[in-house]
Amino acid sequence: MANLPEGVVIKEVVELHVPQLEGERHLVVIQPKMI
């Protein structure tokens, strides 16, 4: 997430629970950066 394009910011990060997969999964919501 350190490589987001300029003009975009992270709005929200939602942890997803996926029992069939090992490790953590997240939904990352982005939005245009307000000037």
Phi and psi in degrees as GROMACS dihedral restraints (atoms count N, CA, C in turn):
[ dihedral_restraints ]
;  ai    aj    ak    al  type     phi  dphi    fc
    3     4     5     6     1   -73.9    20    10
    4     5     6     7     1   -11.5    20    10
    6     7     8     9     1  -106.7    20    10
    7     8     9    10     1    33.1    20    10
    9    10    11    12     1   -69.4    20    10
   10    11    12    13     1   145.3    20    10
   12    13    14    15     1   -63.4    20    10
   13    14    15    16     1   153.6    20    10
   15    16    17    18     1   -62.8    20    10
   16    17    18    19     1   145.9    20    10
   18    19    20    21     1    90.3    20    10
   19    20    21    22     1     4.0    20    10
   21    22    23    24     1  -128.1    20    10
   22    23    24    25     1   137.3    20    10
   24    25    26    27     1  -129.4    20    10
   25    26    27    28     1   157.9    20    10
   27    28    29    30     1   -79.3    20    10
   28    29    30    31     1   125.9    20    10
   30    31    32    33     1   -92.2    20    10
   31    32    33    34     1   -40.9    20    10
   33    34    35    36     1  -159.1    20    10
   34    35    36    37     1   146.5    20    10
   36    37    38    39     1  -124.2    20    10
   37    38    39    40     1   123.0    20    10
   39    40    41    42     1  -114.7    20    10
   40    41    42    43     1   123.2    20    10
   42    43    44    45     1   -75.9    20    10
   43    44    45    46     1   130.0    20    10
   45    46    47    48     1  -104.1    20    10
   46    47    48    49     1   137.8    20    10
   48    49    50    51     1  -101.3    20    10
   49    50    51    52     1   108.9    20    10
   51    52    53    54     1  -123.5    20    10
   52    53    54    55     1    95.4    20    10
   54    55    56    57     1   -60.1    20    10
   55    56    57    58     1   -29.0    20    10
   57    58    59    60     1   -75.6    20    10
   58    59    60    61     1   -15.1    20    10
   60    61    62    63     1  -111.2    20    10
   61    62    63    64     1   142.7    20    10
   63    64    65    66     1   -83.4    20    10
   64    65    66    67     1   152.4    20    10
   66    67    68    69     1    88.2    20    10
   67    68    69    70     1  -176.7    20    10
   69    70    71    72     1  -100.7    20    10
   70    71    72    73     1   145.7    20    10
   72    73    74    75     1  -127.6    20    10
   73    74    75    76     1   140.1    20    10
   75    76    77    78     1  -136.3    20    10
   76    77    78    79     1   147.1    20    10
   78    79    80    81     1  -100.7    20    10
   79    80    81    82     1   122.9    20    10
   81    82    83    84     1  -110.0    20    10
   82    83    84    85     1   120.5    20    10
   84    85    86    87     1   -99.6    20    10
   85    86    87    88     1   126.3    20    10
   87    88    89    90     1  -114.0    20    10
   88    89    90    91     1   162.3    20    10
   90    91    92    93     1  -149.4    20    10
   91    92    93    94     1   159.0    20    10
   93    94    95    96     1   -63.7    20    10
   94    95    96    97     1   141.9    20    10
   96    97    98    99     1   -71.7    20    10
   97    98    99   100     1   131.8    20    10
   99   100   101   102     1   -76.2    20    10
  100   101   102   103     1   136.3    20    10
